[in-house]
Amino acid sequence: MGAQRQGLSQEAFGFEEGLDRTYVSGVERGGRNPTLAILLKWCRALGVPPSVILRRAEEAAGWD
């Protein structure tokens, strides 16, 4: 997700979404798992439908 934050720093993106920069970093590194509510917030902020993110996650996990 990091490259798709529309040029915002982790701190700026986290602030917009009400999240701490360290949480954003943890999710991007794969060390934290966002809840569905957080995922939906991020999708809305990025202008990306949740289905796109979930499809990529399925592909990464080998669920074709």
N, CA, C and O atoms as a Maestro MAE file, in Angstrom:
{
 s_m_m2io_version
 :::
 2.0.0
}

f_m_ct {
 s_m_title
 :::
 protein
 m_atom[256] {
  # First column is atom index #
  i_m_mmod_type
  r_m_x_coord
  r_m_y_coord
  r_m_z_coord
  i_m_residue_number
  s_m_chain_name
  s_m_pdb_residue_name
  s_m_pdb_atom_name
  i_m_atomic_number
  :::
  1 25 0.804 -1.202 0.000 1 A "MET " " N  " 7
  2 3 0.000 0.000 0.000 1 A "MET " " CA " 6
  3 2 0.846 1.264 0.000 1 A "MET " " C  " 6
  4 15 0.385 2.321 -0.429 1 A "MET " " O  " 8
  5 25 2.067 1.162 0.474 2 A "GLY " " N  " 7
  6 3 2.888 2.348 0.613 2 A "GLY " " CA " 6
  7 2 3.024 3.154 -0.659 2 A "GLY " " C  " 6
  8 15 2.906 4.379 -0.641 2 A "GLY " " O  " 8
  9 25 3.270 2.475 -1.756 3 A "ALA " " N  " 7
  10 3 3.472 3.203 -3.003 3 A "ALA " " CA " 6
  11 2 2.184 3.837 -3.504 3 A "ALA " " C  " 6
  12 15 2.215 4.688 -4.393 3 A "ALA " " O  " 8
  13 25 1.074 3.438 -2.953 4 A "GLN " " N  " 7
  14 3 -0.213 3.939 -3.425 4 A "GLN " " CA " 6
  15 2 -0.820 4.980 -2.499 4 A "GLN " " C  " 6
  16 15 -2.009 5.280 -2.608 4 A "GLN " " O  " 8
  17 25 -0.033 5.532 -1.595 5 A "ARG " " N  " 7
  18 3 -0.549 6.509 -0.645 5 A "ARG " " CA " 6
  19 2 -0.674 7.895 -1.252 5 A "ARG " " C  " 6
  20 15 -0.814 8.875 -0.520 5 A "ARG " " O  " 8
  21 25 -0.627 7.998 -2.554 6 A "GLN " " N  " 7
  22 3 -0.786 9.266 -3.261 6 A "GLN " " CA " 6
  23 2 0.241 10.302 -2.836 6 A "GLN " " C  " 6
  24 15 -0.079 11.481 -2.688 6 A "GLN " " O  " 8
  25 25 1.469 9.859 -2.642 7 A "GLY " " N  " 7
  26 3 2.547 10.768 -2.321 7 A "GLY " " CA " 6
  27 2 2.562 11.296 -0.903 7 A "GLY " " C  " 6
  28 15 3.362 12.177 -0.589 7 A "GLY " " O  " 8
  29 25 1.709 10.790 -0.044 8 A "LEU " " N  " 7
  30 3 1.687 11.225 1.345 8 A "LEU " " CA " 6
  31 2 2.689 10.430 2.172 8 A "LEU " " C  " 6
  32 15 2.902 9.243 1.925 8 A "LEU " " O  " 8
  33 25 3.297 11.076 3.141 9 A "SER " " N  " 7
  34 3 4.150 10.352 4.076 9 A "SER " " CA " 6
  35 2 3.274 9.462 4.953 9 A "SER " " C  " 6
  36 15 2.057 9.638 5.012 9 A "SER " " O  " 8
  37 25 3.898 8.518 5.623 10 A "GLN " " N  " 7
  38 3 3.137 7.670 6.554 10 A "GLN " " CA " 6
  39 2 2.473 8.524 7.618 10 A "GLN " " C  " 6
  40 15 1.334 8.269 8.012 10 A "GLN " " O  " 8
  41 25 3.186 9.530 8.079 11 A "GLU " " N  " 7
  42 3 2.642 10.394 9.128 11 A "GLU " " CA " 6
  43 2 1.435 11.176 8.626 11 A "GLU " " C  " 6
  44 15 0.420 11.256 9.319 11 A "GLU " " O  " 8
  45 25 1.532 11.759 7.423 12 A "ALA " " N  " 7
  46 3 0.421 12.541 6.871 12 A "ALA " " CA " 6
  47 2 -0.769 11.638 6.571 12 A "ALA " " C  " 6
  48 15 -1.911 12.001 6.857 12 A "ALA " " O  " 8
  49 25 -0.510 10.459 5.996 13 A "PHE " " N  " 7
  50 3 -1.593 9.527 5.695 13 A "PHE " " CA " 6
  51 2 -2.260 9.054 6.976 13 A "PHE " " C  " 6
  52 15 -3.487 9.021 7.072 13 A "PHE " " O  " 8
  53 25 -1.446 8.688 7.959 14 A "GLY " " N  " 7
  54 3 -1.993 8.250 9.241 14 A "GLY " " CA " 6
  55 2 -2.827 9.333 9.898 14 A "GLY " " C  " 6
  56 15 -3.887 9.052 10.457 14 A "GLY " " O  " 8
  57 25 -2.356 10.566 9.835 15 A "PHE " " N  " 7
  58 3 -3.089 11.684 10.432 15 A "PHE " " CA " 6
  59 2 -4.449 11.831 9.765 15 A "PHE " " C  " 6
  60 15 -5.463 11.999 10.444 15 A "PHE " " O  " 8
  61 25 -4.474 11.767 8.433 16 A "GLU " " N  " 7
  62 3 -5.739 11.888 7.707 16 A "GLU " " CA " 6
  63 2 -6.721 10.797 8.103 16 A "GLU " " C  " 6
  64 15 -7.929 11.027 8.150 16 A "GLU " " O  " 8
  65 25 -6.206 9.624 8.383 17 A "GLU " " N  " 7
  66 3 -7.065 8.492 8.713 17 A "GLU " " CA " 6
  67 2 -7.222 8.268 10.215 17 A "GLU " " C  " 6
  68 15 -7.900 7.333 10.640 17 A "GLU " " O  " 8
  69 25 -6.599 9.118 11.006 18 A "GLY " " N  " 7
  70 3 -6.700 8.975 12.458 18 A "GLY " " CA " 6
  71 2 -5.879 7.817 12.996 18 A "GLY " " C  " 6
  72 15 -6.240 7.214 14.007 18 A "GLY " " O  " 8
  73 25 -4.775 7.504 12.327 19 A "LEU " " N  " 7
  74 3 -3.925 6.384 12.719 19 A "LEU " " CA " 6
  75 2 -2.515 6.873 12.996 19 A "LEU " " C  " 6
  76 15 -2.069 7.864 12.417 19 A "LEU " " O  " 8
  77 25 -1.825 6.188 13.867 20 A "ASP " " N  " 7
  78 3 -0.439 6.519 14.177 20 A "ASP " " CA " 6
  79 2 0.464 6.082 13.030 20 A "ASP " " C  " 6
  80 15 0.214 5.065 12.383 20 A "ASP " " O  " 8
  81 25 1.515 6.857 12.785 21 A "ARG " " N  " 7
  82 3 2.482 6.553 11.728 21 A "ARG " " CA " 6
  83 2 3.076 5.163 11.898 21 A "ARG " " C  " 6
  84 15 3.314 4.464 10.913 21 A "ARG " " O  " 8
  85 25 3.317 4.757 13.138 22 A "THR " " N  " 7
  86 3 3.918 3.444 13.367 22 A "THR " " CA " 6
  87 2 2.954 2.317 12.990 22 A "THR " " C  " 6
  88 15 3.381 1.244 12.565 22 A "THR " " O  " 8
  89 25 1.651 2.570 13.149 23 A "TYR " " N  " 7
  90 3 0.654 1.574 12.732 23 A "TYR " " CA " 6
  91 2 0.658 1.442 11.215 23 A "TYR " " C  " 6
  92 15 0.653 0.335 10.678 23 A "TYR " " O  " 8
  93 25 0.667 2.592 10.526 24 A "VAL " " N  " 7
  94 3 0.698 2.586 9.062 24 A "VAL " " CA " 6
  95 2 1.939 1.837 8.579 24 A "VAL " " C  " 6
  96 15 1.856 1.004 7.677 24 A "VAL " " O  " 8
  97 25 3.075 2.135 9.177 25 A "SER " " N  " 7
  98 3 4.323 1.470 8.816 25 A "SER " " CA " 6
  99 2 4.230 -0.035 9.048 25 A "SER " " C  " 6
  100 15 4.665 -0.825 8.212 25 A "SER " " O  " 8
  101 25 3.666 -0.423 10.178 26 A "GLY " " N  " 7
  102 3 3.535 -1.839 10.501 26 A "GLY " " CA " 6
  103 2 2.681 -2.593 9.504 26 A "GLY " " C  " 6
  104 15 2.991 -3.730 9.148 26 A "GLY " " O  " 8
  105 25 1.607 -1.965 9.052 27 A "VAL " " N  " 7
  106 3 0.741 -2.598 8.055 27 A "VAL " " CA " 6
  107 2 1.494 -2.723 6.738 27 A "VAL " " C  " 6
  108 15 1.459 -3.773 6.096 27 A "VAL " " O  " 8
  109 25 2.172 -1.660 6.335 28 A "GLU " " N  " 7
  110 3 2.902 -1.686 5.071 28 A "GLU " " CA " 6
  111 2 4.008 -2.738 5.066 28 A "GLU " " C  " 6
  112 15 4.274 -3.337 4.023 28 A "GLU " " O  " 8
  113 25 4.652 -2.976 6.197 29 A "ARG " " N  " 7
  114 3 5.725 -3.970 6.287 29 A "ARG " " CA " 6
  115 2 5.184 -5.382 6.469 29 A "ARG " " C  " 6
  116 15 5.946 -6.347 6.408 29 A "ARG " " O  " 8
  117 25 3.884 -5.517 6.692 30 A "GLY " " N  " 7
  118 3 3.300 -6.824 6.898 30 A "GLY " " CA " 6
  119 2 3.378 -7.298 8.336 30 A "GLY " " C  " 6
  120 15 3.071 -8.454 8.627 30 A "GLY " " O  " 8
  121 25 3.786 -6.420 9.235 31 A "GLY " " N  " 7
  122 3 3.902 -6.774 10.645 31 A "GLY " " CA " 6
  123 2 2.609 -6.605 11.425 31 A "GLY " " C  " 6
  124 15 2.479 -7.107 12.542 31 A "GLY " " O  " 8
  125 25 1.666 -5.905 10.840 32 A "ARG " " N  " 7
  126 3 0.362 -5.698 11.486 32 A "ARG " " CA " 6
  127 2 -0.717 -6.008 10.475 32 A "ARG " " C  " 6
  128 15 -0.528 -5.812 9.274 32 A "ARG " " O  " 8
  129 25 -1.831 -6.484 10.949 33 A "ASN " " N  " 7
  130 3 -2.967 -6.794 10.087 33 A "ASN " " CA " 6
  131 2 -4.104 -5.831 10.387 33 A "ASN " " C  " 6
  132 15 -4.622 -5.809 11.503 33 A "ASN " " O  " 8
  133 25 -4.499 -5.028 9.390 34 A "PRO " " N  " 7
  134 3 -5.578 -4.077 9.637 34 A "PRO " " CA " 6
  135 2 -6.915 -4.792 9.753 34 A "PRO " " C  " 6
  136 15 -7.124 -5.852 9.162 34 A "PRO " " O  " 8
  137 25 -7.803 -4.200 10.516 35 A "THR " " N  " 7
  138 3 -9.168 -4.717 10.584 35 A "THR " " CA " 6
  139 2 -9.885 -4.361 9.290 35 A "THR " " C  " 6
  140 15 -9.382 -3.567 8.495 35 A "THR " " O  " 8
  141 25 -11.039 -4.935 9.083 36 A "LEU " " N  " 7
  142 3 -11.832 -4.608 7.897 36 A "LEU " " CA " 6
  143 2 -12.213 -3.125 7.913 36 A "LEU " " C  " 6
  144 15 -12.225 -2.475 6.868 36 A "LEU " " O  " 8
  145 25 -12.522 -2.598 9.084 37 A "ALA " " N  " 7
  146 3 -12.886 -1.179 9.189 37 A "ALA " " CA " 6
  147 2 -11.725 -0.286 8.741 37 A "ALA " " C  " 6
  148 15 -11.939 0.708 8.047 37 A "ALA " " O  " 8
  149 25 -10.502 -0.635 9.135 38 A "ILE " " N  " 7
  150 3 -9.322 0.136 8.730 38 A "ILE " " CA " 6
  151 2 -9.095 -0.012 7.232 38 A "ILE " " C  " 6
  152 15 -8.801 0.971 6.551 38 A "ILE " " O  " 8
  153 25 -9.226 -1.218 6.719 39 A "LEU " " N  " 7
  154 3 -9.070 -1.449 5.290 39 A "LEU " " CA " 6
  155 2 -10.045 -0.582 4.493 39 A "LEU " " C  " 6
  156 15 -9.668 0.009 3.482 39 A "LEU " " O  " 8
  157 25 -11.277 -0.508 4.940 40 A "LEU " " N  " 7
  158 3 -12.279 0.302 4.242 40 A "LEU " " CA " 6
  159 2 -11.939 1.788 4.297 40 A "LEU " " C  " 6
  160 15 -12.149 2.510 3.322 40 A "LEU " " O  " 8
  161 25 -11.416 2.246 5.430 41 A "LYS " " N  " 7
  162 3 -10.982 3.639 5.542 41 A "LYS " " CA " 6
  163 2 -9.870 3.940 4.550 41 A "LYS " " C  " 6
  164 15 -9.896 4.961 3.862 41 A "LYS " " O  " 8
  165 25 -8.893 3.043 4.481 42 A "TRP " " N  " 7
  166 3 -7.767 3.244 3.572 42 A "TRP " " CA " 6
  167 2 -8.236 3.236 2.123 42 A "TRP " " C  " 6
  168 15 -7.793 4.059 1.322 42 A "TRP " " O  " 8
  169 25 -9.120 2.322 1.787 43 A "CYS " " N  " 7
  170 3 -9.627 2.258 0.417 43 A "CYS " " CA " 6
  171 2 -10.338 3.556 0.054 43 A "CYS " " C  " 6
  172 15 -10.142 4.087 -1.039 43 A "CYS " " O  " 8
  173 25 -11.145 4.058 0.948 44 A "ARG " " N  " 7
  174 3 -11.854 5.313 0.702 44 A "ARG " " CA " 6
  175 2 -10.855 6.458 0.515 44 A "ARG " " C  " 6
  176 15 -11.008 7.278 -0.390 44 A "ARG " " O  " 8
  177 25 -9.839 6.509 1.369 45 A "ALA " " N  " 7
  178 3 -8.838 7.576 1.290 45 A "ALA " " CA " 6
  179 2 -8.041 7.499 -0.011 45 A "ALA " " C  " 6
  180 15 -7.667 8.527 -0.576 45 A "ALA " " O  " 8
  181 25 -7.785 6.288 -0.482 46 A "LEU " " N  " 7
  182 3 -7.000 6.099 -1.692 46 A "LEU " " CA " 6
  183 2 -7.847 6.123 -2.960 46 A "LEU " " C  " 6
  184 15 -7.313 6.200 -4.066 46 A "LEU " " O  " 8
  185 25 -9.172 6.057 -2.797 47 A "GLY " " N  " 7
  186 3 -10.051 6.015 -3.953 47 A "GLY " " CA " 6
  187 2 -9.981 4.690 -4.694 47 A "GLY " " C  " 6
  188 15 -10.142 4.632 -5.913 47 A "GLY " " O  " 8
  189 25 -9.737 3.618 -3.930 48 A "VAL " " N  " 7
  190 3 -9.606 2.281 -4.501 48 A "VAL " " CA " 6
  191 2 -10.718 1.406 -3.925 48 A "VAL " " C  " 6
  192 15 -10.886 1.357 -2.707 48 A "VAL " " O  " 8
  193 25 -11.481 0.712 -4.776 49 A "PRO " " N  " 7
  194 3 -12.509 -0.186 -4.246 49 A "PRO " " CA " 6
  195 2 -11.891 -1.301 -3.408 49 A "PRO " " C  " 6
  196 15 -10.836 -1.825 -3.766 49 A "PRO " " O  " 8
  197 25 -12.523 -1.668 -2.309 50 A "PRO " " N  " 7
  198 3 -11.989 -2.757 -1.473 50 A "PRO " " CA " 6
  199 2 -11.756 -4.045 -2.261 50 A "PRO " " C  " 6
  200 15 -10.834 -4.800 -1.951 50 A "PRO " " O  " 8
  201 25 -12.576 -4.299 -3.268 51 A "SER " " N  " 7
  202 3 -12.424 -5.528 -4.052 51 A "SER " " CA " 6
  203 2 -11.057 -5.601 -4.728 51 A "SER " " C  " 6
  204 15 -10.517 -6.693 -4.901 51 A "SER " " O  " 8
  205 25 -10.487 -4.454 -5.115 52 A "VAL " " N  " 7
  206 3 -9.168 -4.433 -5.752 52 A "VAL " " CA " 6
  207 2 -8.103 -4.880 -4.754 52 A "VAL " " C  " 6
  208 15 -7.245 -5.702 -5.076 52 A "VAL " " O  " 8
  209 25 -8.166 -4.332 -3.544 53 A "ILE " " N  " 7
  210 3 -7.189 -4.693 -2.513 53 A "ILE " " CA " 6
  211 2 -7.332 -6.169 -2.137 53 A "ILE " " C  " 6
  212 15 -6.336 -6.881 -2.006 53 A "ILE " " O  " 8
  213 25 -8.567 -6.620 -1.966 54 A "LEU " " N  " 7
  214 3 -8.792 -8.012 -1.583 54 A "LEU " " CA " 6
  215 2 -8.364 -8.967 -2.694 54 A "LEU " " C  " 6
  216 15 -7.827 -10.039 -2.415 54 A "LEU " " O  " 8
  217 25 -8.598 -8.585 -3.956 55 A "ARG " " N  " 7
  218 3 -8.185 -9.420 -5.072 55 A "ARG " " CA " 6
  219 2 -6.659 -9.566 -5.077 55 A "ARG " " C  " 6
  220 15 -6.139 -10.659 -5.299 55 A "ARG " " O  " 8
  221 25 -5.955 -8.474 -4.834 56 A "ARG " " N  " 7
  222 3 -4.484 -8.541 -4.787 56 A "ARG " " CA " 6
  223 2 -4.009 -9.418 -3.635 56 A "ARG " " C  " 6
  224 15 -3.039 -10.164 -3.773 56 A "ARG " " O  " 8
  225 25 -4.689 -9.328 -2.509 57 A "ALA " " N  " 7
  226 3 -4.322 -10.164 -1.369 57 A "ALA " " CA " 6
  227 2 -4.560 -11.645 -1.688 57 A "ALA " " C  " 6
  228 15 -3.755 -12.502 -1.324 57 A "ALA " " O  " 8
  229 25 -5.666 -11.934 -2.367 58 A "GLU " " N  " 7
  230 3 -5.953 -13.320 -2.761 58 A "GLU " " CA " 6
  231 2 -4.877 -13.837 -3.715 58 A "GLU " " C  " 6
  232 15 -4.406 -14.966 -3.573 58 A "GLU " " O  " 8
  233 25 -4.493 -13.014 -4.678 59 A "GLU " " N  " 7
  234 3 -3.467 -13.418 -5.641 59 A "GLU " " CA " 6
  235 2 -2.133 -13.653 -4.934 59 A "GLU " " C  " 6
  236 15 -1.432 -14.621 -5.232 59 A "GLU " " O  " 8
  237 25 -1.786 -12.778 -4.008 60 A "ALA " " N  " 7
  238 3 -0.518 -12.921 -3.278 60 A "ALA " " CA " 6
  239 2 -0.504 -14.197 -2.439 60 A "ALA " " C  " 6
  240 15 0.548 -14.798 -2.224 60 A "ALA " " O  " 8
  241 25 -1.684 -14.605 -1.968 61 A "ALA " " N  " 7
  242 3 -1.775 -15.801 -1.141 61 A "ALA " " CA " 6
  243 2 -1.964 -17.070 -1.972 61 A "ALA " " C  " 6
  244 15 -2.025 -18.172 -1.428 61 A "ALA " " O  " 8
  245 25 -2.056 -16.905 -3.306 62 A "GLY " " N  " 7
  246 3 -2.217 -18.058 -4.172 62 A "GLY " " CA " 6
  247 2 -3.642 -18.527 -4.357 62 A "GLY " " C  " 6
  248 15 -3.869 -19.667 -4.763 62 A "GLY " " O  " 8
  249 25 -4.613 -17.668 -4.068 63 A "TRP " " N  " 7
  250 3 -6.026 -17.998 -4.254 63 A "TRP " " CA " 6
  251 2 -6.478 -17.495 -5.613 63 A "TRP " " C  " 6
  252 15 -7.035 -16.401 -5.708 63 A "TRP " " O  " 8
  253 25 -6.261 -18.235 -6.621 64 A "ASP " " N  " 7
  254 3 -6.623 -17.788 -7.974 64 A "ASP " " CA " 6
  255 2 -8.062 -17.989 -8.255 64 A "ASP " " C  " 6
  256 15 -8.528 -17.666 -9.348 64 A "ASP " " O  " 8
  :::
 }
 m_bond[255] {
  # First column is bond index #
  i_m_from
  i_m_to
  i_m_order
  :::
  1 1 2 1
  2 2 3 1
  3 3 4 2
  4 3 5 1
  5 5 6 1
  6 6 7 1
  7 7 8 2
  8 7 9 1
  9 9 10 1
  10 10 11 1
  11 11 12 2
  12 11 13 1
  13 13 14 1
  14 14 15 1
  15 15 16 2
  16 15 17 1
  17 17 18 1
  18 18 19 1
  19 19 20 2
  20 19 21 1
  21 21 22 1
  22 22 23 1
  23 23 24 2
  24 23 25 1
  25 25 26 1
  26 26 27 1
  27 27 28 2
  28 27 29 1
  29 29 30 1
  30 30 31 1
  31 31 32 2
  32 31 33 1
  33 33 34 1
  34 34 35 1
  35 35 36 2
  36 35 37 1
  37 37 38 1
  38 38 39 1
  39 39 40 2
  40 39 41 1
  41 41 42 1
  42 42 43 1
  43 43 44 2
  44 43 45 1
  45 45 46 1
  46 46 47 1
  47 47 48 2
  48 47 49 1
  49 49 50 1
  50 50 51 1
  51 51 52 2
  52 51 53 1
  53 53 54 1
  54 54 55 1
  55 55 56 2
  56 55 57 1
  57 57 58 1
  58 58 59 1
  59 59 60 2
  60 59 61 1
  61 61 62 1
  62 62 63 1
  63 63 64 2
  64 63 65 1
  65 65 66 1
  66 66 67 1
  67 67 68 2
  68 67 69 1
  69 69 70 1
  70 70 71 1
  71 71 72 2
  72 71 73 1
  73 73 74 1
  74 74 75 1
  75 75 76 2
  76 75 77 1
  77 77 78 1
  78 78 79 1
  79 79 80 2
  80 79 81 1
  81 81 82 1
  82 82 83 1
  83 83 84 2
  84 83 85 1
  85 85 86 1
  86 86 87 1
  87 87 88 2
  88 87 89 1
  89 89 90 1
  90 90 91 1
  91 91 92 2
  92 91 93 1
  93 93 94 1
  94 94 95 1
  95 95 96 2
  96 95 97 1
  97 97 98 1
  98 98 99 1
  99 99 100 2
  100 99 101 1
  101 101 102 1
  102 102 103 1
  103 103 104 2
  104 103 105 1
  105 105 106 1
  106 106 107 1
  107 107 108 2
  108 107 109 1
  109 109 110 1
  110 110 111 1
  111 111 112 2
  112 111 113 1
  113 113 114 1
  114 114 115 1
  115 115 116 2
  116 115 117 1
  117 117 118 1
  118 118 119 1
  119 119 120 2
  120 119 121 1
  121 121 122 1
  122 122 123 1
  123 123 124 2
  124 123 125 1
  125 125 126 1
  126 126 127 1
  127 127 128 2
  128 127 129 1
  129 129 130 1
  130 130 131 1
  131 131 132 2
  132 131 133 1
  133 133 134 1
  134 134 135 1
  135 135 136 2
  136 135 137 1
  137 137 138 1
  138 138 139 1
  139 139 140 2
  140 139 141 1
  141 141 142 1
  142 142 143 1
  143 143 144 2
  144 143 145 1
  145 145 146 1
  146 146 147 1
  147 147 148 2
  148 147 149 1
  149 149 150 1
  150 150 151 1
  151 151 152 2
  152 151 153 1
  153 153 154 1
  154 154 155 1
  155 155 156 2
  156 155 157 1
  157 157 158 1
  158 158 159 1
  159 159 160 2
  160 159 161 1
  161 161 162 1
  162 162 163 1
  163 163 164 2
  164 163 165 1
  165 165 166 1
  166 166 167 1
  167 167 168 2
  168 167 169 1
  169 169 170 1
  170 170 171 1
  171 171 172 2
  172 171 173 1
  173 173 174 1
  174 174 175 1
  175 175 176 2
  176 175 177 1
  177 177 178 1
  178 178 179 1
  179 179 180 2
  180 179 181 1
  181 181 182 1
  182 182 183 1
  183 183 184 2
  184 183 185 1
  185 185 186 1
  186 186 187 1
  187 187 188 2
  188 187 189 1
  189 189 190 1
  190 190 191 1
  191 191 192 2
  192 191 193 1
  193 193 194 1
  194 194 195 1
  195 195 196 2
  196 195 197 1
  197 197 198 1
  198 198 199 1
  199 199 200 2
  200 199 201 1
  201 201 202 1
  202 202 203 1
  203 203 204 2
  204 203 205 1
  205 205 206 1
  206 206 207 1
  207 207 208 2
  208 207 209 1
  209 209 210 1
  210 210 211 1
  211 211 212 2
  212 211 213 1
  213 213 214 1
  214 214 215 1
  215 215 216 2
  216 215 217 1
  217 217 218 1
  218 218 219 1
  219 219 220 2
  220 219 221 1
  221 221 222 1
  222 222 223 1
  223 223 224 2
  224 223 225 1
  225 225 226 1
  226 226 227 1
  227 227 228 2
  228 227 229 1
  229 229 230 1
  230 230 231 1
  231 231 232 2
  232 231 233 1
  233 233 234 1
  234 234 235 1
  235 235 236 2
  236 235 237 1
  237 237 238 1
  238 238 239 1
  239 239 240 2
  240 239 241 1
  241 241 242 1
  242 242 243 1
  243 243 244 2
  244 243 245 1
  245 245 246 1
  246 246 247 1
  247 247 248 2
  248 247 249 1
  249 249 250 1
  250 250 251 1
  251 251 252 2
  252 251 253 1
  253 253 254 1
  254 254 255 1
  255 255 256 2
  :::
 }
}
